Amino acid sequence: MTANDVQDGQAKSESGSSNAGFIVTGVAIVALIVSSPWVLNIGVLYLLSQVVVISIVIWQACDPFADAAQWVGETFRLPGSVRGATLDAVASSMPELFSGIFFVVVAVTSSGTEDIAISSGKGFGATLATCAGSAVYNMILIPAFCALVVSYNRKSRPTIDVDAEVISRDGVWFIACQFVLILCLFQPSMPWWIGVVFLALYGIYVFQLYHDAKKYQRAMDTIEQKLGAVDEETTSAQVIEALEQEGISANPVLVKSILSADDEEETTRSAGLLFGRIDIKLNRTTATCVLLASTLVAAIACYWLVEVTRAAAVQLDVPIFFVAVILAAAASSIPDTFLSIGAAMRGDDSGAVSNAFGSNIFDICVCLSIPLLVSSYLIGWEPVSLIQDGKPMQGLVDLRILLAILTIVTLLIMWHNRQLTRNKAFILCGLYGIFIAYAVAGSMGFSLLEMIGVI
């Protein structure tokens, strides 16, 4: 990141936010057109209006949470890619976690005369759909939105430059976690211990990030001792020499992070409430209060989202799986969108992309695991069934294949020249359109893969 990038981001942040709103609105309109068989219904339109309100509430709950989380990350000197993959990812993935828990709890407690095991399966199916839909949204639309906003507002560097480290670390971890998830989805049921396995995977991932953060902090201490404050006159050769004298491997990503440290904005001093109209000065006490209050508001909004999603499924007379994969997933991913766009406008491309990957890893490893453990507990630690009426849950077969295909295609697009351009962003939006078409077709009883003769 250069000083020009930061100036661009600061000078045009208001314009960037406006363009981001237009882009998100445009994609939403296209999604509604594609899903017109759903929305030609007054009752559904009323429910969709509630989803819009819920999205705004979730967004405004997660915004101050993200500010407080960023303050924590900067206070402990975490590099942008690590902060994006952990604190930012957790901040923006709270909705998926709460929605997943409420889906299984509400399904089991309101089962009535229906078998409790069947109800728990439906509840966990909605959780799967929300997390999988959110993963696709994060992986495809968030980088696309960032690339589009940056291409119109950051004239000095109108592309998202993806560090190889982000793809080789966060991208590979995401592929590994998703591969394990797809394998599990081919099983007839999900026992509780699979949740423990995913939580353990996330623990290993966090340990690697901790190792990377410690290396970065040690390198920064070395540079401060050897060179003093890093400024525009500091060269790569000086940084490499200072690091090598202390036996630290001066890889290009580390050197770039150090050189860009002076260009980063000052530590976040406040958390913005109500679209930034109210500022809360951050310290250890207020940051803790902001984190707790934001979590509570997000939890209430997610319970509301679950009830609206269930009502929409009843109104449309379709499996809740297909409603959750679009409505709940998109509504819960709003914080990820604006958090990543904000990082990109500040010039923190690595933070923007790693937040999307980190959110997906958190969704798979945590936001699925905890609801699975809760659901298993509620039914006496029995496996949660993925079978309904003697066959795999409707929509699950297509989802397994599409997850793999979309992941590979998206990563290849990012890997090409390690850049996201405006044209690539339009391609990614087209891929998400295919995903929307899958959900709509599935809700109407069709299978996209059967239609094209794959299965």
Secondary structure, 3 states (H helix, E strand, C coil): CCHHHHHHHHHCHHHHHHHHHHHHHHHHHHHHHHCHHHHCCHHHHHHHHHHHHHHHHHHHHHHHHHHHHHHHHHHCCCCHHHHHHHHHHHHHHHHHHHHHHHHHHHHHHCCCCCCHHHHHHHHHHHHHHHHHHHHHHHHHHHHHHHHHHHHHHCCCCCCEECCHHHHHHHHHHHHHHHHHHHHHHCCCEECHHHHHHHHHHHHHHHHHHHHHHHHHHHHHHHHHHHHCCCCCCCCHHHHHHHHHHCCCCCCHHHHHHHHCHHHCCCCCCEEEECCCCEEEECCHHHHHHHHHHHHHHHHHHHHHHHHHHHHHHHHHCCCHHHHHHHHHHHHHCHHHHHHHHHHHHCCCHHHHHHHHHHHHHHHHHHHCHHHHHHHHHHCCCCCEECEECCEECCCHHHHHHHHHHHHHHHHHHHHHHHEECHHHHHHHHHHHHHHHHHHHHHHCCCCHHHHCCCC
